[in-house]
């Protein structure tokens, strides 16, 4: 339990709006400001989406470029992770920002149900995104919404489509996908250790499951994710006032288990990432 815990902050996502919580950052400037506060509170990874002015999701590489430039300036050393998720674009547009060479990018290796639709990740697109990430020296964070996604990621590492060691995020609590269940998390961890023994892992819970999954992950020596993309409340009665508040709450859980919060330097060392420019 002496391993520092990497805290990722998912700043805005594609779905939350200011009508849901006024603290949700939409513009690039708002995202930079929100991320800086979260960075100062202990987050070492920024999971990034971009939005249009009407709050709809975007995959515009120019917006990603401005966000990356601002984060590098105001959050020096922080790990920048772009989303290639399917809500913001279709087909290869989902990876159009990878030539910007962020430190990391999300990679979903299989399809599953989401609250109102199928989250489609066809094999040819997954393979193309994996090739692009290797081409531009971007470390994938594997998004595992299902047990089969863990096994598929290990298979892709075995045949060279993904570099080892893998970094896998277990996503729990998405409606119509995998529930947040402590025993299932243990099965995920055991399965990953069996199929990819050198892999590292983190876990994210959606909505009220966020704090629960944060606790389970930290207690088991894993890493974890928080932020307004996944959850907009501190509790049933209170909206989260900021991303920083959710990061601070996660850091408090680390303290209860005597786990230090990873600095950006420690996070980069744990993940084997290049030094920042």
N, C-alpha and C positions, 0 to 999 in steps of 0.2 A: 504493500500500500504506500510505499515511498515514491512510486512512479508518479511524476507530475501529471495532472489531468489536463488534457487539452480541451478547452471550451470553445466550441464554434458558435457563432451567432448568425442566425438566419434573419437578415435585416428586414426584408419586406415581402419576399415571395411573389406570387402572381395573383393571389386571391384576396387577401385582407385589404380593406379600404379605410379611408378616414371616417366613413360613416360607421364602421365597426369599432374603430378606436382612433381618435384624432392623432395619436402618437405614431401611427404607421407612416414611415417616410416614403414618399412617392418620387419626388424629383431627385435628380442626381445630387444636388446640393444638400437636400434633406438627408439622403442616405449617407453622405460623407459625414455630416454632423452627427448623425445617430451612431454610425459605426465608430467614430472617434471616441464618443462617450463609452461605448461598449468595450472598446479596446482598453481604455483606461480603467475599466472595471474588472478586466481580466480575460477578455476574449482574445484568442490568438489566431482564430480563423474567421474570416468574413465570408459567409455564403451569400453570393450576390445574384440577384435578378435585376432587370431594369424595367421601367414602366413608361408608358405614354402619359401625356399630360392629363388625359381623361381617366387615368389610373388603370387602364387595361394593360395586360402584359405585353412586353416587346422583346424582340431578339436583335434589336438594332446594334450592330457592332460599334457604331459611333458613340452610342450612349454607354456601352460597356467601356470603351476607351476613356471617356471622360471620367467615369466612376473609378476606373483603375488608377488613372493619373491622380485623382484627388485622394484616394486612399493611400497611395504610396507617399504622398506629400504629408498628410495629416496623421497617418497611422504607420509610421516607418517601421518596417520589419514584419508587420502583420501579414499573415498568409492570406492571399486573395484567391478565392475559389468561385469560379463562375458556374452558374447552373446551365446545364444543357437539357433541362426538363421540357416536357412536351406541351405545357400550357402556353408557352410564349412563342412557339413557332412550330413549323411542320418540316419534316424531312431534314435535309442537310442545313437548313437555316438554323437549326438548333445548335449547330457547331460553328456558326459563322464568326463567332468571337474568339475561337481558339488560336488563330494566328497572332492575337495580342499577347500570347504567352503568359497567361496567369499562372500562379504557382500550381493550382489545382483546378479541377472541374468535376462536377458530378457526372456519374455515368450509371444509368439504369440498364441492366443487362437482360431484363425480361419484362413482360407485360403483366398487368394486373388491373383489377377494378379500382376505380376511384369513386367518390360519392355519387357522381352523376354520369360517369362515362367510363370507358376503358382507357387506361393509360397505356398507349401503344408504344412498344419498343421492339420493332421487327428486327430479326437477326442481321439483315444487311445494313441497317442504320447503326445498330450497336457496333458492328465490326468497323464501319466507316468512322464513327466517333473515336473508337479505340485507336485506329491508325492515325487519325489527326492528332490525338493527344500524344502519341509517341513521337510523331513528326515534330511537334512544337515543344517537346519536353514539358508536358503538362501532366502532373500526377493525378490519376483518377481517384475519386472517392466513389466506391461502388455503393449504390443505393439498393439495399436489400429489403424489398417489401414482402418477400415470401422466401421460404426455405430453399426453393429451387434456384433463386437468384444467387444464393451463396455458392451452391454447387456449380452453377454456370460460370461464375466469376473464377472459381478455382480451375475449372476446365480451360477457360481462356488463358489463365496464367500458365497452365501446363503446356499449352501448345504455342505460347509465345505472343499471343494477341495482347496480353497484359503483362506488365513487368511486375516482378516480385520485389519486396513484399507487398501484398495487397493491403489497402485500407478500406474496410467495409463498414458501412453505417447500417445498422438495423433500424428500420423505420416502423414504429408500432402505433396503432391507434387511428389509422386512416379508415374512415367509414368504408365498409365493403371490402377492405383488405385485412391484413393481419391485426388482430386485437393486441392491446397491451396486456401481456400476461407474463408473470415472472418466470414460470416454468418454461414457457416457450422461449423466452430470452436465453435461459440456460441451454436449451436445445440448440438455439442458434450458435451460441458460443462454442458448444461442444462440436457441432458440425463444422464450423469454420476451422477449429483446431485440428480436426481429423483430415479435412480436405486441403487445407492450406496452413500448415503448422506455424509458418513464420508470419502469418498475417496479423495485422493490428485491427482493432475494432472500436467503434463508437456506437452510441444509440441515441435515438431521438423519439420523443413521444409527442403526439398531436393533441391539442386542446388541453383539457385537464389532466391528460396522461403525461404532459411534459415533465412536471416536477417529480412524478412517480418514476418515470423511466430515467430521469437524471439521477435519482437516488439509487436505483438498481445498478446503473452503469458504473457510477462512482464507487459503490460498495464492492463491485466485482473487479476493480482495477482497470476498467475501460475508460474511454473518453466519451464526451457527450456534447449535445447540441441544445441550444435554447434560442429564443428570439421570437419576434412578433410574427414571422411567417407561420410558425407552428401553433402559436398560442398568444392570445391577446389579453389574458387576464392574470392577475396575481392570485385571485381566488374568486369564488362565486359572486362576491359583492363588489370587487374592485377591478377596474381595468388596469393593466400594466401601464405605468406612466412613460416607459421608455424601454428600448432594448437593453440599456445599461442596467435597469432595475432587474430584468430577468437574468442577466449575467451575474449580477451581485448575489441574487438568490442562489444561483448554481454554485458560486464560489463558497457560499455559506454551507452548502451541503458537503463540499470538499473538506471544509474545516471540521465538520462533525466526524469525518472518517480519517482525520489527520493526513489528508492528501494535499500536497501543495498544488496550487494552480500553475499550470505551465506558462512560463513566459514565452514570448514569440521565439526567443533563441532556443529554448528547450523544445518547443513544439517543432521547430524546423529540424532539430537534431533527431528527435524521436521519429519523425516521418522521413528523414533522409533527404530533405529538400535543400536545394541550392540556397546560398546566401542571397539576401536581397541586393538589388543594385545600389 
